[in-house]
């Protein structure tokens, strides 16, 4: 086991990644961090969140979690590319492509050619959200990417806990469609195209990647009615918050570090729009214009980079 604070050897020589925030060695952390606590206080839900805090202490995959993972076809992973940019990307496969054993998660899938995290550097902290759209169940996993090869990846688990089923919409995941989309040449840009904006505006689901200086990357799911994500311009979009589990993992990260990544997927065609940029939580008056969830919070995202794969007529 590496010493706390030591840089994993695999990170050496990778430019910005060499001094990547969040890479502190294989040290399991517990409890809420300062950003989560501050956000809970501002929302007035400290007591409710405190009752859930022990969920964060699990560093091993339970038998139930292992069984759940083996049944899945889809997950999303947050990490950094070799330049240190934060992205969130889709992973898919036939049931059994996610296999858990104690504190280890084996992923029998690779990020497709053109994906911004294709051949992502090992030795970094990653976040993963594994989701069953049919049963509306999801499992959040945070840990270290300790190995990656042509056939898959290995994650050393630091945290694994379930999230509530709210706002999960049914989607059929087409593993073959994602493979087909992988053959397309990615479009890389610094702003949203007309097609990107249309796909985002039609979405009822997306995935959010955030990060913390010592806890590393995190992946979460966001859902709402089609059109809940508003695109104001080619480089700015926003969405309202909805009532949730009150832990504020993502918002807590953003309170400390505004780096963020978004992923929009067309589950029918395999097309995807990846965004990397910054995000800010804005606190408004509950019930104000656009406050669909009635909680007085929204997130404004500023686009820094775009990678689009495949051709989507809209999210199915």
C-alpha positions as CSV (number, residue, x, y, z in Angstrom):
1,X,0.0,0.0,0.0
2,X,1.3,3.4,-0.9
3,X,2.2,6.0,1.8
4,X,-0.4,8.7,2.3
5,X,0.5,11.7,0.1
6,X,2.7,9.6,-2.3
7,X,2.2,10.0,-6.0
8,X,1.4,6.7,-7.7
9,X,4.3,5.9,-10.1
10,X,2.0,5.6,-13.1
11,X,1.2,9.3,-12.9
12,X,4.8,10.4,-13.4
13,X,5.6,12.2,-16.7
14,X,2.0,13.0,-17.6
15,X,2.2,16.8,-17.6
16,X,-0.7,18.3,-15.6
17,X,-1.7,14.8,-14.4
18,X,1.6,14.5,-12.5
19,X,0.4,17.0,-10.0
20,X,-3.2,16.0,-10.2
21,X,-5.3,17.3,-7.4
22,X,-6.9,14.3,-5.5
23,X,-4.1,11.8,-6.0
24,X,-3.0,11.2,-2.4
25,X,-2.2,7.5,-2.3
26,X,-4.5,4.5,-1.5
27,X,-6.1,6.0,1.6
28,X,-9.7,5.3,2.5
29,X,-11.6,8.4,3.7
30,X,-14.8,8.5,5.6
31,X,-17.5,11.0,6.4
32,X,-18.6,14.2,4.7
33,X,-16.0,16.7,3.6
34,X,-16.0,20.4,4.2
35,X,-17.9,21.3,1.0
36,X,-20.7,18.8,1.7
37,X,-21.1,20.0,5.2
38,X,-21.2,23.7,4.2
39,X,-23.8,22.9,1.5
40,X,-25.9,20.9,3.9
41,X,-25.9,23.7,6.4
42,X,-26.9,26.3,3.8
43,X,-29.8,24.0,2.7
44,X,-30.8,23.4,6.3
45,X,-30.6,19.6,6.1
46,X,-27.7,18.8,8.4
47,X,-29.7,16.5,10.7
48,X,-31.1,14.6,7.7
49,X,-27.7,14.2,6.1
50,X,-26.0,13.1,9.4
51,X,-28.3,10.1,9.5
52,X,-26.9,8.9,6.2
53,X,-23.2,9.6,6.8
54,X,-22.3,6.1,7.7
55,X,-23.2,5.0,4.2
56,X,-20.0,6.7,3.0
57,X,-17.8,4.5,5.2
58,X,-18.1,1.3,3.2
59,X,-14.9,0.5,1.4
60,X,-16.0,-3.0,0.4
61,X,-18.6,-4.2,-2.0
62,X,-21.4,-6.1,-0.2
63,X,-22.8,-9.3,-1.6
64,X,-25.9,-7.3,-2.7
65,X,-23.8,-4.7,-4.5
66,X,-21.8,-7.4,-6.2
67,X,-24.9,-9.1,-7.4
68,X,-26.4,-5.8,-8.6
69,X,-23.2,-4.9,-10.5
70,X,-23.2,-8.2,-12.4
71,X,-26.8,-7.6,-13.7
72,X,-26.0,-4.2,-15.3
73,X,-25.3,-3.1,-18.9
74,X,-24.4,0.6,-18.2
75,X,-22.2,2.8,-16.0
76,X,-20.6,6.2,-16.3
77,X,-17.1,7.0,-15.0
78,X,-15.5,10.3,-14.1
79,X,-11.8,10.8,-14.4
80,X,-9.1,12.9,-16.1
81,X,-7.4,12.6,-19.4
82,X,-3.6,12.8,-19.8
83,X,-3.7,16.6,-19.8
84,X,-5.6,16.7,-16.5
85,X,-9.0,17.7,-17.9
86,X,-12.0,16.3,-16.1
87,X,-14.6,14.2,-18.2
88,X,-17.4,11.8,-17.6
89,X,-17.8,8.9,-20.0
90,X,-20.1,5.9,-20.7
91,X,-19.2,2.3,-20.1
92,X,-21.5,-0.5,-21.4
93,X,-21.4,-4.3,-21.9
94,X,-23.4,-7.4,-21.5
95,X,-24.5,-8.3,-17.9
96,X,-21.3,-9.5,-16.1
97,X,-19.1,-6.7,-17.5
98,X,-18.9,-5.2,-14.0
99,X,-17.6,-7.7,-11.4
100,X,-17.0,-6.8,-7.7
101,X,-15.0,-8.7,-5.2
102,X,-14.4,-7.1,-1.8
103,X,-12.6,-3.9,-2.4
104,X,-12.0,-4.5,-6.1
105,X,-14.1,-3.7,-9.1
106,X,-13.2,-5.3,-12.4
107,X,-14.6,-3.6,-15.6
108,X,-14.6,-5.8,-18.7
109,X,-15.0,-2.8,-21.0
110,X,-12.9,-0.1,-22.4
111,X,-13.6,3.5,-23.3
112,X,-14.2,3.7,-27.0
113,X,-11.9,5.3,-29.5
114,X,-12.5,9.0,-29.7
115,X,-13.8,9.2,-26.1
116,X,-12.0,11.9,-24.2
117,X,-11.1,9.3,-21.5
118,X,-9.9,6.7,-23.9
119,X,-6.6,5.3,-22.5
120,X,-7.1,7.3,-19.3
121,X,-4.0,7.3,-17.1
122,X,-4.0,4.8,-14.2
123,X,-3.0,5.9,-10.6
124,X,-5.8,8.4,-10.4
125,X,-9.0,8.6,-8.3
126,X,-12.1,8.0,-10.3
127,X,-15.8,8.0,-9.7
128,X,-18.4,5.6,-11.1
129,X,-22.2,5.5,-11.1
130,X,-23.6,2.1,-12.0
131,X,-27.3,2.2,-12.9
132,X,-30.3,0.0,-13.8
133,X,-32.8,2.2,-15.7
134,X,-35.5,-0.5,-15.5
135,X,-35.5,-1.1,-11.7
136,X,-34.4,2.6,-11.0
137,X,-31.5,1.5,-8.9
138,X,-28.0,3.0,-8.8
139,X,-24.7,2.4,-7.0
140,X,-22.1,5.0,-6.5
141,X,-18.4,3.9,-6.4
142,X,-15.3,6.0,-5.7
143,X,-11.8,4.6,-5.8
144,X,-8.4,4.4,-7.6
145,X,-7.9,3.2,-11.1
146,X,-5.1,0.8,-10.5
147,X,-4.9,-1.0,-13.8
148,X,-6.1,-0.6,-17.4
149,X,-5.5,-2.9,-20.4
150,X,-7.0,-3.5,-23.8
151,X,-9.7,-5.6,-22.3
152,X,-10.8,-3.6,-19.3
153,X,-10.0,-1.7,-16.1
154,X,-9.5,-2.4,-12.4
155,X,-10.7,0.0,-9.6
156,X,-9.6,-0.3,-6.0
157,X,-12.8,0.7,-4.1
158,X,-12.7,3.4,-1.4
159,X,-16.5,4.1,-1.2
160,X,-19.6,2.2,-2.4
161,X,-23.1,3.2,-1.5
162,X,-26.6,3.3,-3.0
163,X,-28.5,6.4,-4.1
164,X,-32.2,6.9,-4.1
165,X,-34.3,6.0,-7.2
166,X,-35.7,9.5,-7.8
167,X,-35.7,10.9,-11.3
168,X,-34.4,7.7,-13.0
169,X,-36.2,7.4,-16.4
170,X,-36.4,4.1,-18.3
171,X,-33.9,3.7,-21.1
172,X,-32.9,0.6,-23.1
173,X,-29.1,0.4,-23.3
174,X,-27.9,-0.7,-26.8
175,X,-24.4,-2.2,-26.3
176,X,-24.1,-2.7,-30.1
177,X,-25.1,0.9,-30.9
178,X,-22.3,2.2,-28.7
179,X,-19.9,0.0,-30.5
180,X,-21.1,1.4,-33.8
181,X,-20.9,5.0,-32.6
182,X,-17.2,4.3,-31.6
183,X,-16.4,4.0,-35.3
184,X,-17.3,7.7,-35.9
185,X,-14.7,10.4,-35.9
186,X,-15.2,12.6,-32.8
187,X,-16.0,16.3,-33.2
188,X,-13.9,18.4,-30.8
189,X,-14.8,22.0,-30.1
190,X,-14.9,24.7,-27.5
191,X,-18.6,25.4,-27.9
192,X,-21.9,23.6,-28.5
193,X,-23.1,23.0,-32.1
194,X,-26.7,23.2,-33.1
195,X,-26.9,19.4,-33.0
196,X,-25.4,19.3,-29.5
197,X,-27.8,21.9,-28.2
198,X,-30.8,20.0,-29.7
199,X,-29.6,16.7,-28.1
200,X,-29.2,18.4,-24.7
201,X,-32.5,20.2,-24.9
202,X,-34.3,16.9,-25.5
203,X,-32.6,15.0,-22.7
204,X,-34.3,13.7,-19.6
205,X,-31.0,12.2,-18.2
206,X,-27.4,13.2,-18.0
207,X,-24.3,12.4,-15.9
208,X,-22.4,14.9,-13.8
209,X,-18.7,14.6,-13.0
210,X,-17.2,16.6,-10.1
211,X,-14.0,16.5,-8.1
212,X,-12.5,17.4,-4.7
213,X,-8.8,18.1,-4.0
214,X,-8.4,15.1,-1.7
215,X,-11.4,12.9,-2.3
216,X,-10.9,12.8,-6.1
217,X,-13.5,12.4,-8.9
218,X,-17.1,11.5,-8.5
219,X,-19.9,10.5,-10.9
220,X,-23.6,11.1,-10.4
221,X,-26.9,10.9,-12.3
222,X,-29.3,13.7,-13.0
223,X,-32.8,13.3,-14.3
224,X,-35.9,15.4,-14.9
225,X,-38.6,16.0,-17.5
226,X,-37.3,16.4,-21.1
227,X,-36.1,20.0,-21.5
228,X,-35.1,20.4,-17.8
229,X,-31.6,21.4,-19.0
230,X,-31.7,24.8,-20.5
231,X,-29.1,25.9,-23.1
232,X,-28.7,29.6,-23.0
233,X,-25.9,29.9,-25.5
234,X,-23.2,27.8,-27.2
235,X,-21.1,28.0,-24.1
236,X,-23.6,28.1,-21.2
237,X,-26.3,25.9,-19.9
238,X,-28.1,25.4,-16.6
239,X,-30.5,23.1,-14.8
240,X,-32.7,23.3,-11.7
241,X,-32.0,21.1,-8.7
242,X,-34.6,18.8,-7.3
243,X,-35.2,17.3,-3.8
244,X,-32.8,14.4,-3.2
245,X,-31.0,12.5,-0.4
246,X,-29.6,15.7,1.2
247,X,-26.0,14.5,1.2
248,X,-25.0,17.0,-1.5
249,X,-22.0,15.0,-2.7
250,X,-21.8,16.8,-6.1
251,X,-22.7,20.2,-4.8
252,X,-20.3,19.8,-2.0
253,X,-17.5,19.1,-4.4
254,X,-18.5,22.2,-6.5
255,X,-18.4,24.3,-3.3
256,X,-14.7,23.5,-3.1
257,X,-13.7,23.0,-6.7
258,X,-15.7,24.3,-9.7
259,X,-14.3,21.9,-12.2
260,X,-17.1,19.8,-13.7
261,X,-18.0,17.5,-16.6
262,X,-21.3,16.5,-18.2
263,X,-22.3,13.5,-20.4
264,X,-25.4,13.3,-22.5
265,X,-26.1,10.0,-24.1
266,X,-28.5,8.8,-26.8
267,X,-29.1,5.3,-25.5
268,X,-30.7,4.2,-28.8
269,X,-27.9,5.2,-31.2
270,X,-24.9,5.3,-28.8
271,X,-24.2,9.0,-29.6
272,X,-22.7,11.0,-26.8
273,X,-21.9,14.7,-26.1
274,X,-19.1,15.1,-23.5
275,X,-18.6,18.5,-21.9
276,X,-15.7,19.7,-19.7
277,X,-15.8,23.0,-18.0
278,X,-16.8,24.7,-14.7
279,X,-20.1,24.8,-12.8
280,X,-21.5,27.0,-10.1
281,X,-24.4,26.3,-7.7
282,X,-26.7,29.4,-7.6
283,X,-29.1,29.8,-4.6
284,X,-32.3,31.4,-5.6
285,X,-35.8,31.9,-4.1
286,X,-37.8,28.7,-3.9
287,X,-40.4,28.7,-6.6
288,X,-38.7,31.4,-8.6
289,X,-38.9,31.2,-12.4
290,X,-37.2,28.1,-13.6
291,X,-37.0,26.5,-10.2
292,X,-38.8,23.3,-11.3
293,X,-37.9,21.4,-8.1
294,X,-39.0,24.2,-5.8
295,X,-35.8,24.0,-3.8
296,X,-34.3,27.4,-4.7
297,X,-31.1,26.0,-6.3
298,X,-29.8,25.7,-9.8
299,X,-26.5,24.8,-11.5
300,X,-24.9,27.0,-14.2
301,X,-22.3,25.2,-16.4
302,X,-19.8,27.1,-18.5
303,X,-18.5,25.0,-21.5
304,X,-14.7,24.7,-21.9
305,X,-14.4,21.8,-24.2
306,X,-16.8,19.6,-26.2
307,X,-16.3,16.1,-27.6
308,X,-19.2,14.7,-29.6
309,X,-19.4,11.1,-30.8
310,X,-22.0,9.7,-33.2
311,X,-25.1,11.2,-34.8
312,X,-28.2,11.6,-32.6
313,X,-31.7,12.5,-33.6
314,X,-32.4,13.0,-29.9
315,X,-32.3,11.0,-26.7
316,X,-34.5,8.0,-26.9
